[in-house]
Amino acid sequence: MVRYGIAYESASGGPDYMNTGVEYSKAAPVTYPRFAESSEQHVQGSNYTDSGRSLRAFLPIGTANERQRIQSYSGPATVLDTRTICIRLTLNITSVTLASVDTYDVEGNLNAEGTYPDLELLGPKNYTFRCPVFSNHRDKDNGSWPITLCLLDTYSAKSIKTSSPTRQYLLFNSSINMKYSSLNQNEPLQWDRTNSPAWTSLSVQNTSTGTEIAINASLCFQAMRAAESEDYKVDVKATGEGYEHTENVLTWDIHSQR
């Protein structure tokens, strides 16, 4: 994948300007470069949500200043399809163990079945997982629950149209507060369950010990096409001509720890 001069942080912590390309899912961007987008309408079924095709073109312009001022462009660009389908699954959690501060190892098994747009599930059934899940219970009252992505390397699915394999994740949205370091050894796992179109929600509360856990999970699929990225000739035009489009920059607030 050619990134056209956009700088990314290397594993050593410094900028990496090598022109050999970068795997976006494993790289931490110095900035979030401006891109052109063409997208379809979002679709929601009774047990899934589908973003629809969402093509994003990253332009071969190396500096943020140039990207922010550009109003139109015609030429080569790296185009990604960021379409994502998330489905509701049958989830059983068998163990929740404190791994480090605000991080828990969540173990269990899942099943998923049904018919979805351009997605064929290959399984296996009763898939066993173990995922590190981040949860800061202190943010619960603020409505800010951390989101964790857990890559499922050995679960399989494919695009019906192209037969290309997808990339699949368990998406967790959770709030965990436990008295003991391991829930399966000291307290019974008696979960309350609720569902929404793309989410399975499990919760357990024990007022005598102070244990309070709420875990929402969804099974998500990406890369619904034969190639993860390709280079195309594109013609793009900015909306809202006459002003600059400021790029987002990731920052850290030491006081709020966000």
Backbone bond lengths (Angstrom), bond angles and torsions (degrees), N, CA, C in turn:
res aa  C-N    CA-C-N  psi(-1)  N-CA   C-N-CA  omega(-1)  CA-C   N-CA-C  phi
1 M - - - 1.458 - - 1.535 108.89 -
2 V 1.320 117.56 123.90 1.454 121.45 178.91 1.515 108.74 -90.34
3 R 1.314 116.39 131.40 1.466 117.87 -176.01 1.515 112.02 -106.44
4 Y 1.331 118.51 1.19 1.456 122.35 172.55 1.518 113.57 57.13
5 G 1.336 117.64 45.45 1.456 120.66 169.83 1.497 116.40 82.90
6 I 1.333 120.16 4.41 1.455 121.49 177.91 1.519 108.52 -77.34
7 A 1.324 117.70 127.58 1.457 121.71 -174.07 1.516 111.40 -80.00
8 Y 1.339 115.96 139.03 1.459 122.52 176.88 1.515 109.17 -129.38
9 E 1.333 115.57 150.98 1.450 120.32 178.53 1.524 109.88 -75.08
10 S 1.332 117.06 128.46 1.447 121.21 177.05 1.516 109.76 -81.93
11 A 1.347 116.66 174.49 1.460 120.80 -178.86 1.522 111.54 -63.31
12 S 1.334 117.50 -25.21 1.458 120.95 -179.39 1.517 112.46 -81.28
13 G 1.337 116.69 -5.45 1.453 120.80 175.87 1.510 114.36 99.35
14 G 1.315 118.89 -7.95 1.454 121.52 -179.96 1.507 111.13 -102.85
15 P 1.330 117.99 168.17 1.462 120.71 179.90 1.520 111.40 -68.31
16 D 1.309 116.25 143.51 1.452 122.83 -178.34 1.525 107.92 -118.48
17 Y 1.328 116.01 114.50 1.457 120.12 -176.75 1.531 112.19 -108.77
18 M 1.325 118.03 16.44 1.453 120.38 179.47 1.523 109.84 -62.26
19 N 1.324 117.03 142.64 1.457 120.82 -175.56 1.518 111.98 -95.11
20 T 1.324 117.48 21.23 1.453 120.88 -179.72 1.516 112.39 -86.51
21 G 1.316 117.96 -1.33 1.450 121.57 178.15 1.511 111.51 96.84
22 V 1.335 116.09 174.27 1.455 121.79 -176.84 1.517 109.02 -150.23
23 E 1.327 116.87 145.64 1.449 120.73 174.17 1.521 107.55 -89.46
24 Y 1.329 116.39 111.94 1.457 121.35 -170.70 1.527 112.38 -58.41
25 S 1.347 117.13 -36.03 1.458 119.51 -175.59 1.519 112.85 -70.25
26 K 1.354 117.75 -13.76 1.464 120.96 -178.87 1.524 112.25 -117.37
27 A 1.319 117.89 13.16 1.459 121.36 -177.35 1.514 110.45 -117.18
28 A 1.324 115.60 146.09 1.462 121.26 177.12 1.523 108.39 -103.88
29 P 1.322 119.45 110.47 1.461 120.67 -175.79 1.521 112.40 -71.73
30 V 1.348 115.86 141.86 1.456 121.20 173.06 1.521 109.39 -65.19
31 T 1.330 115.80 -39.61 1.455 121.97 175.44 1.521 107.91 -138.31
32 Y 1.315 116.98 170.51 1.451 120.69 176.97 1.526 107.56 -104.33
33 P 1.341 117.16 97.05 1.459 120.74 -170.64 1.515 112.89 -64.67
34 R 1.303 115.32 143.48 1.450 122.60 176.29 1.525 109.58 -61.82
35 F 1.319 116.75 143.21 1.462 120.69 -179.42 1.519 109.49 -142.18
36 A 1.338 114.96 160.47 1.462 121.24 173.41 1.520 108.51 -94.96
37 E 1.326 116.82 148.02 1.458 119.86 -175.77 1.519 111.78 -138.62
38 S 1.324 114.91 140.53 1.458 123.08 170.55 1.518 106.76 -130.06
39 S 1.333 117.51 120.34 1.457 119.58 -171.92 1.519 111.54 -133.96
40 E 1.336 114.81 154.44 1.449 122.40 174.75 1.527 109.76 -95.14
41 Q 1.309 116.01 172.85 1.460 120.81 -178.74 1.523 111.01 -73.66
42 H 1.317 115.24 140.45 1.454 122.13 175.54 1.528 110.19 -66.46
43 V 1.340 115.80 140.77 1.465 121.33 -179.49 1.522 108.74 -125.00
44 Q 1.334 116.67 135.55 1.466 121.25 176.79 1.515 109.85 -126.74
45 G 1.343 114.89 126.62 1.455 120.75 176.22 1.512 110.19 -103.92
46 S 1.326 116.48 -170.60 1.457 120.61 -178.11 1.521 112.38 -70.85
47 N 1.342 117.30 -23.28 1.466 120.21 -177.89 1.519 113.34 -137.84
48 Y 1.336 117.36 22.18 1.459 120.58 178.76 1.522 110.23 -158.84
49 T 1.314 114.78 164.98 1.461 121.65 169.94 1.520 107.89 -135.79
50 D 1.320 117.13 136.01 1.462 123.12 -174.27 1.523 108.23 -126.87
51 S 1.319 116.46 120.83 1.467 120.07 -179.60 1.512 112.59 -67.35
52 G 1.357 117.43 -18.22 1.450 120.64 -171.68 1.513 110.07 77.82
53 R 1.314 116.43 166.30 1.464 119.43 179.88 1.515 110.01 -60.52
54 S 1.318 116.22 132.69 1.461 121.68 -178.15 1.521 108.40 -137.88
55 L 1.336 116.71 95.76 1.454 122.38 -177.28 1.522 109.72 -89.88
56 R 1.323 116.25 128.39 1.458 122.00 178.46 1.523 109.66 -121.58
57 A 1.311 115.78 126.51 1.461 122.14 -178.88 1.523 109.77 -107.01
58 F 1.332 116.11 120.09 1.461 121.92 177.67 1.533 107.76 -98.26
59 L 1.314 115.76 119.89 1.459 121.89 -171.01 1.527 111.17 -81.01
60 P 1.346 118.30 149.97 1.473 122.29 -179.67 1.526 111.94 -79.49
61 I 1.326 115.34 58.92 1.468 121.41 -178.62 1.512 107.25 -124.71
62 G 1.336 117.48 117.95 1.448 122.52 -165.50 1.512 116.94 -80.56
63 T 1.329 118.72 -23.14 1.463 119.15 -174.70 1.520 110.86 -112.64
64 A 1.326 115.10 145.65 1.462 120.42 179.94 1.517 111.52 -62.37
65 N 1.331 117.32 -35.78 1.465 121.21 -178.68 1.518 111.21 -61.00
66 E 1.339 116.78 -43.12 1.460 120.38 178.70 1.522 111.60 -68.77
67 R 1.334 116.13 -42.46 1.470 119.13 -178.57 1.525 111.30 -64.20
68 Q 1.333 117.14 -36.10 1.458 120.65 -177.31 1.518 112.17 -70.70
69 R 1.339 117.84 -26.06 1.460 120.60 -175.62 1.521 113.59 -95.21
70 I 1.321 117.80 -15.91 1.456 120.15 -172.99 1.526 111.04 -67.28
71 Q 1.332 116.70 138.38 1.461 122.28 179.84 1.522 112.41 -109.38
72 S 1.329 117.52 -24.53 1.461 120.40 177.21 1.520 108.71 -155.14
73 Y 1.329 114.86 156.78 1.462 119.61 -178.15 1.523 108.69 -154.92
74 S 1.338 116.14 141.55 1.452 122.79 174.34 1.523 108.00 -138.10
75 G 1.334 116.52 120.46 1.450 120.15 -177.99 1.515 111.47 157.35
76 P 1.341 117.53 -166.20 1.463 120.75 -177.41 1.524 112.22 -73.44
77 A 1.323 116.29 148.23 1.461 122.19 176.52 1.522 108.69 -156.80
78 T 1.308 116.53 152.14 1.462 121.69 174.42 1.522 108.11 -82.99
79 V 1.330 116.60 122.31 1.460 122.07 -175.35 1.530 109.52 -112.18
80 L 1.321 116.35 126.96 1.457 123.49 177.56 1.523 109.57 -115.06
81 D 1.322 115.52 142.57 1.462 120.09 170.68 1.515 107.09 -100.13
82 T 1.330 117.20 109.14 1.460 121.90 -176.28 1.532 112.34 -95.16
83 R 1.325 116.35 18.56 1.467 120.01 179.18 1.528 110.27 -54.91
84 T 1.329 116.39 136.44 1.455 122.62 -179.79 1.524 109.62 -135.30
85 I 1.327 115.97 133.02 1.465 122.23 173.44 1.525 107.71 -115.65
86 C 1.323 117.00 125.42 1.462 122.13 176.27 1.524 108.65 -115.97
87 I 1.330 116.75 134.40 1.448 121.28 -174.91 1.534 110.74 -125.16
88 R 1.325 114.68 156.76 1.457 120.12 175.25 1.529 109.25 -79.46
89 L 1.316 116.85 141.65 1.447 121.81 -177.08 1.520 109.92 -128.48
90 T 1.328 115.11 163.44 1.460 121.21 170.33 1.520 107.13 -91.18
91 L 1.321 116.82 118.88 1.458 121.81 -170.75 1.523 110.75 -122.60
92 N 1.320 115.81 131.43 1.458 122.53 172.81 1.522 108.56 -123.05
93 I 1.315 117.19 123.07 1.466 122.27 178.00 1.521 108.32 -104.32
94 T 1.319 115.72 122.57 1.458 120.94 -175.98 1.521 113.21 -104.43
95 S 1.334 117.64 -17.16 1.460 119.59 -177.24 1.519 110.24 -157.44
96 V 1.330 116.01 138.66 1.460 122.92 172.27 1.525 106.47 -131.21
97 T 1.330 116.77 117.41 1.464 121.57 -173.67 1.518 109.98 -128.48
98 L 1.321 116.47 133.61 1.459 120.88 177.01 1.523 109.32 -68.20
99 A 1.354 117.00 121.53 1.459 121.86 -179.59 1.521 111.60 -99.27
100 S 1.325 117.30 -41.29 1.462 123.42 177.54 1.523 106.68 -160.97
101 V 1.316 116.82 -175.13 1.457 119.68 -178.82 1.528 109.87 -59.32
102 D 1.341 116.12 119.08 1.465 123.33 177.38 1.519 114.17 66.76
103 T 1.334 118.86 13.83 1.454 121.60 177.27 1.522 109.42 -127.37
104 Y 1.336 115.69 132.95 1.460 121.78 -176.75 1.525 109.24 -126.72
105 D 1.352 115.61 144.04 1.460 120.70 169.93 1.517 107.73 -89.07
106 V 1.328 115.77 118.88 1.460 121.84 179.63 1.527 108.04 -109.66
107 E 1.335 116.28 124.04 1.458 121.58 -178.80 1.520 109.78 -120.07
108 G 1.329 115.41 150.70 1.447 120.31 178.11 1.510 111.35 172.53
109 N 1.324 115.75 -159.31 1.462 120.98 176.90 1.520 109.13 -141.17
110 L 1.324 115.29 158.69 1.461 120.66 -176.86 1.517 110.18 -138.36
111 N 1.312 114.28 155.67 1.456 122.84 170.98 1.518 108.22 -136.35
112 A 1.318 115.86 144.83 1.460 121.36 177.29 1.522 108.44 -143.01
113 E 1.308 116.55 137.59 1.452 121.54 177.45 1.515 108.38 -153.70
114 G 1.327 116.18 167.66 1.453 120.07 -179.27 1.514 111.35 128.20
115 T 1.330 115.77 179.90 1.457 123.19 179.88 1.520 108.80 -113.36
116 Y 1.351 115.53 131.13 1.455 121.06 -175.88 1.533 109.73 -136.71
117 P 1.336 118.53 158.48 1.458 121.20 179.62 1.532 111.60 -62.41
118 D 1.329 117.64 119.92 1.464 123.48 174.01 1.525 113.00 53.18
119 L 1.327 117.42 37.43 1.461 120.20 -179.51 1.520 109.60 -143.67
120 E 1.332 115.65 124.23 1.461 122.13 175.65 1.522 108.90 -116.57
121 L 1.325 116.30 120.95 1.457 121.59 179.67 1.523 110.00 -83.21
122 L 1.344 116.02 131.79 1.459 121.37 -179.45 1.524 112.84 -111.17
123 G 1.316 116.66 -13.97 1.468 119.92 174.92 1.522 114.40 89.43
124 P 1.321 117.14 -155.05 1.463 127.89 15.17 1.526 113.48 -80.95
125 K 1.333 115.64 166.59 1.461 120.77 173.69 1.527 109.88 -72.91
126 N 1.319 115.48 157.75 1.471 121.32 -177.98 1.526 110.82 50.58
127 Y 1.323 114.36 47.20 1.469 121.05 -177.84 1.533 109.74 -69.15
128 T 1.333 116.09 126.48 1.462 121.71 -179.75 1.520 110.08 -91.74
129 F 1.331 116.77 133.81 1.457 121.00 -178.76 1.523 110.59 -131.76
130 R 1.301 114.80 156.74 1.468 122.90 169.52 1.518 106.82 -141.20
131 C 1.319 116.08 116.15 1.462 120.36 -172.70 1.528 111.03 -128.45
132 P 1.336 117.29 135.70 1.468 119.69 169.56 1.523 109.04 -75.52
133 V 1.325 116.98 124.32 1.456 121.83 -176.14 1.523 108.63 -120.41
134 F 1.323 115.99 125.03 1.460 121.16 178.63 1.523 109.44 -87.04
135 S 1.329 116.04 136.01 1.459 119.73 178.60 1.517 109.85 -153.55
136 N 1.320 115.85 121.80 1.454 122.18 176.55 1.520 107.74 -109.40
137 H 1.333 116.61 96.77 1.465 120.95 -175.42 1.526 112.05 -62.26
138 R 1.323 116.92 -21.78 1.470 120.04 -178.92 1.521 111.89 -65.49
139 D 1.336 117.32 -22.56 1.457 120.48 -179.05 1.523 113.08 -90.21
140 K 1.319 117.46 0.32 1.461 120.77 -174.48 1.524 112.11 -58.25
141 D 1.333 116.81 -45.61 1.462 120.15 -177.16 1.516 112.62 -67.76
142 N 1.339 117.11 -19.77 1.459 121.11 178.01 1.520 112.20 -87.63
143 G 1.328 116.13 -0.52 1.457 119.57 -178.47 1.508 113.45 73.19
144 S 1.327 116.95 17.39 1.459 121.44 -177.53 1.520 108.93 -109.02
145 W 1.325 116.54 93.78 1.457 121.43 179.04 1.526 108.65 -101.43
146 P 1.335 117.38 130.10 1.472 119.55 -179.57 1.528 111.74 -63.60
147 I 1.326 114.75 150.59 1.464 122.44 176.55 1.522 108.52 -111.28
148 T 1.324 116.52 133.84 1.461 122.13 179.77 1.522 109.31 -124.45
149 L 1.337 116.63 134.23 1.457 122.68 172.98 1.519 108.99 -104.22
150 C 1.316 116.93 128.00 1.466 122.17 179.13 1.530 108.07 -120.92
151 L 1.329 117.18 112.87 1.458 122.33 -178.38 1.528 110.20 -71.92
152 L 1.339 116.50 131.00 1.461 122.36 177.91 1.527 108.44 -105.05
153 D 1.315 116.76 94.23 1.473 121.14 -173.89 1.521 112.92 -68.58
154 T 1.324 118.07 -33.79 1.459 120.43 -170.91 1.524 113.26 -105.43
155 Y 1.331 117.69 4.98 1.465 120.55 170.49 1.524 107.59 -89.91
156 S 1.341 117.90 143.07 1.462 120.52 -171.58 1.521 112.57 -124.87
157 A 1.325 114.26 144.81 1.459 123.01 171.34 1.515 107.31 -157.03
158 K 1.338 116.74 166.55 1.461 118.97 -179.93 1.518 110.26 -149.33
159 S 1.327 114.32 161.04 1.455 121.29 174.00 1.519 109.02 -76.07
160 I 1.329 117.20 132.32 1.461 120.58 178.52 1.527 110.76 -68.65
161 K 1.327 117.65 -38.38 1.462 121.34 -175.84 1.515 112.63 -70.96
162 T 1.347 117.56 -41.16 1.469 120.63 -173.45 1.526 113.45 -110.43
163 S 1.349 117.32 -10.76 1.470 123.01 -175.32 1.524 113.23 63.39
164 S 1.316 117.39 11.35 1.461 120.47 178.86 1.520 110.21 -80.31
165 P 1.348 117.48 143.63 1.465 120.23 179.88 1.517 111.40 -69.43
166 T 1.314 115.64 150.77 1.451 121.21 177.07 1.520 109.80 -97.10
167 R 1.312 115.37 173.26 1.463 122.66 169.69 1.521 106.31 -112.17
168 Q 1.320 117.89 128.98 1.450 121.20 -171.82 1.528 112.02 -123.06
169 Y 1.332 113.55 145.47 1.459 121.76 -177.36 1.524 109.73 -136.24
170 L 1.320 115.20 150.99 1.453 120.70 161.88 1.521 106.94 -92.84
171 L 1.308 115.86 125.63 1.454 121.61 178.83 1.521 108.29 -104.13
172 F 1.336 116.11 119.76 1.463 121.82 -179.51 1.525 110.21 -110.06
173 N 1.323 115.17 138.62 1.458 122.73 170.02 1.520 105.09 -128.01
174 S 1.351 118.43 110.39 1.463 118.71 -162.51 1.522 113.56 -142.18
175 S 1.327 113.45 156.37 1.453 123.02 171.54 1.527 107.12 -138.24
176 I 1.338 116.91 118.27 1.461 121.77 -173.61 1.522 110.09 -128.94
177 N 1.317 115.44 129.46 1.460 121.45 174.46 1.528 107.60 -141.78
178 M 1.354 116.88 114.57 1.456 120.69 -175.32 1.529 110.72 -127.91
179 K 1.342 115.34 145.12 1.464 120.38 173.91 1.516 110.07 -76.85
180 Y 1.345 116.80 -42.34 1.454 121.35 -177.62 1.528 109.91 -97.38
181 S 1.321 116.90 158.63 1.461 121.20 -178.41 1.520 111.99 -76.08
182 S 1.320 117.64 -18.89 1.456 120.49 -179.92 1.519 109.33 -138.34
183 L 1.320 116.80 119.50 1.460 120.61 -175.21 1.517 112.30 -73.44
184 N 1.339 116.83 -34.42 1.460 118.64 -174.49 1.524 112.87 -70.63
185 Q 1.326 119.24 -21.68 1.460 122.29 -177.10 1.531 112.57 -90.79
186 N 1.317 117.84 -26.76 1.457 120.34 -171.05 1.519 114.56 -117.27
187 E 1.330 117.48 -17.80 1.451 120.09 -179.02 1.529 110.00 -140.83
188 P 1.313 118.37 144.72 1.465 120.30 178.28 1.528 110.73 -70.92
189 L 1.340 115.81 146.93 1.457 121.40 178.69 1.529 109.15 -93.75
190 Q 1.299 116.21 84.25 1.455 121.87 179.14 1.524 108.24 -108.55
191 W 1.324 115.26 92.50 1.452 121.64 -171.14 1.517 111.83 -87.98
192 D 1.325 116.56 140.46 1.460 122.82 164.29 1.522 107.36 -89.74
193 R 1.327 117.63 138.63 1.460 121.49 -173.73 1.525 110.98 -124.42
194 T 1.317 115.39 136.46 1.462 122.73 171.40 1.528 107.79 -139.28
195 N 1.337 116.25 159.22 1.456 120.80 -178.27 1.515 111.04 -132.07
196 S 1.326 115.49 151.88 1.457 124.00 168.17 1.523 106.22 -134.10
197 P 1.342 119.98 174.62 1.463 119.55 -171.63 1.530 115.74 -46.38
198 A 1.314 119.14 -49.11 1.460 119.78 -176.07 1.521 113.11 -112.41
199 W 1.323 117.94 1.76 1.462 120.85 -171.77 1.526 111.68 -123.04
200 T 1.336 113.89 145.17 1.452 122.67 166.48 1.520 107.29 -111.93
201 S 1.336 117.25 128.76 1.461 121.46 -175.67 1.516 109.61 -116.86
202 L 1.344 115.35 126.62 1.453 122.53 177.19 1.518 109.08 -121.00
203 S 1.326 116.23 138.02 1.456 119.55 179.08 1.521 109.75 -145.06
204 V 1.326 115.22 150.76 1.453 121.93 176.70 1.522 107.94 -147.47
205 Q 1.328 116.30 140.41 1.457 120.20 -179.07 1.524 109.19 -142.53
206 N 1.323 115.90 131.81 1.461 122.39 177.50 1.520 107.41 -129.62
207 T 1.318 116.43 103.18 1.472 120.12 -175.42 1.523 112.56 -68.19
208 S 1.329 117.97 -25.32 1.467 120.00 -178.83 1.523 112.42 -72.02
209 T 1.334 116.96 -29.83 1.464 120.42 180.00 1.523 112.63 -106.02
210 G 1.329 117.60 -14.09 1.459 120.48 -177.43 1.511 114.03 85.93
211 T 1.329 117.03 3.47 1.459 119.98 178.23 1.524 110.35 -69.97
212 E 1.308 115.67 129.59 1.467 121.58 178.41 1.518 108.11 -145.82
213 I 1.326 116.18 113.11 1.463 121.26 -176.61 1.524 109.12 -129.18
214 A 1.317 115.81 134.45 1.459 122.11 172.35 1.522 107.42 -136.32
215 I 1.318 116.92 119.39 1.462 122.09 -178.28 1.523 108.86 -126.91
216 N 1.318 116.26 121.05 1.459 122.76 171.32 1.522 107.95 -105.45
217 A 1.325 117.42 135.05 1.464 120.34 -176.97 1.520 110.46 -138.20
218 S 1.338 114.77 146.67 1.454 121.97 176.66 1.529 107.93 -143.49
219 L 1.325 116.52 146.88 1.459 121.87 178.80 1.521 108.18 -100.22
220 C 1.340 116.90 118.65 1.465 121.77 -171.18 1.523 111.31 -118.26
221 F 1.341 115.05 147.19 1.459 122.03 -176.32 1.528 109.09 -129.35
222 Q 1.343 115.23 137.32 1.460 121.63 177.88 1.518 110.00 -129.12
223 A 1.351 114.83 177.01 1.469 122.85 179.40 1.526 110.16 59.52
224 M 1.329 116.26 62.63 1.454 121.84 -177.91 1.528 112.14 -86.52
225 R 1.334 117.51 33.25 1.456 121.32 -179.58 1.515 109.02 -147.31
226 A 1.337 116.68 170.86 1.463 120.75 -172.71 1.519 112.65 -65.17
227 A 1.323 117.73 -37.98 1.460 120.68 -177.49 1.518 110.01 -114.78
228 E 1.325 116.03 141.66 1.457 119.61 179.07 1.524 110.56 -68.59
229 S 1.315 117.16 -36.87 1.464 120.82 176.32 1.519 108.29 -155.14
230 E 1.313 116.11 151.42 1.449 121.64 177.18 1.523 108.62 -143.65
231 D 1.334 114.96 159.80 1.458 120.48 176.70 1.529 109.06 -98.51
232 Y 1.338 116.27 129.75 1.455 122.38 -178.98 1.519 109.41 -131.95
233 K 1.316 114.95 162.08 1.453 119.96 167.82 1.521 106.59 -86.27
234 V 1.318 116.71 128.19 1.452 120.95 -176.83 1.519 110.55 -126.43
235 D 1.319 115.14 154.81 1.466 122.79 171.07 1.518 106.78 -124.40
236 V 1.322 116.68 115.76 1.460 120.69 -176.29 1.525 109.74 -129.05
237 K 1.332 114.41 154.23 1.456 120.41 179.02 1.514 108.70 -142.40
238 A 1.331 117.02 136.33 1.461 121.89 -177.99 1.525 110.49 -75.65
239 T 1.321 115.73 150.03 1.452 121.15 171.20 1.524 108.28 -94.32
240 G 1.298 116.77 154.41 1.458 120.11 -179.06 1.516 111.89 66.50
241 E 1.322 117.14 57.04 1.463 121.18 -177.91 1.524 110.85 -63.11
242 G 1.321 114.93 149.73 1.448 120.28 174.93 1.513 114.38 103.64
243 Y 1.309 117.56 -0.18 1.458 118.77 176.93 1.525 108.95 -145.07
244 E 1.321 115.60 161.73 1.451 120.95 -178.28 1.526 110.92 -83.90
245 H 1.327 115.83 149.49 1.464 123.16 176.21 1.524 107.30 -103.82
246 T 1.311 117.05 106.74 1.458 120.93 -176.90 1.522 110.58 -74.14
247 E 1.336 116.18 132.26 1.455 120.64 178.01 1.519 110.80 -81.11
248 N 1.324 115.91 148.09 1.460 121.50 178.23 1.523 110.81 -76.07
249 V 1.318 115.35 143.80 1.463 122.15 176.93 1.519 108.47 -128.30
250 L 1.328 116.33 131.67 1.454 121.02 -179.70 1.527 109.94 -75.88
251 T 1.347 116.88 127.31 1.461 121.75 179.25 1.525 109.49 -128.65
252 W 1.338 116.58 164.59 1.458 122.80 -179.80 1.504 109.38 -128.93
253 D 1.342 115.88 124.78 1.447 122.38 178.28 1.528 108.38 -93.85
254 I 1.330 117.09 110.38 1.457 121.69 -175.51 1.520 112.29 -65.03
255 H 1.336 117.64 -26.18 1.459 121.23 -177.03 1.541 111.32 -77.78
256 S 1.333 116.63 -46.39 1.466 120.45 -179.42 1.509 112.60 -88.06
257 Q 1.365 115.69 -10.11 1.462 121.34 -177.04 1.519 111.48 59.60
258 R 1.367 114.13 41.04 1.473 119.82 177.81 1.515 108.90 -137.07
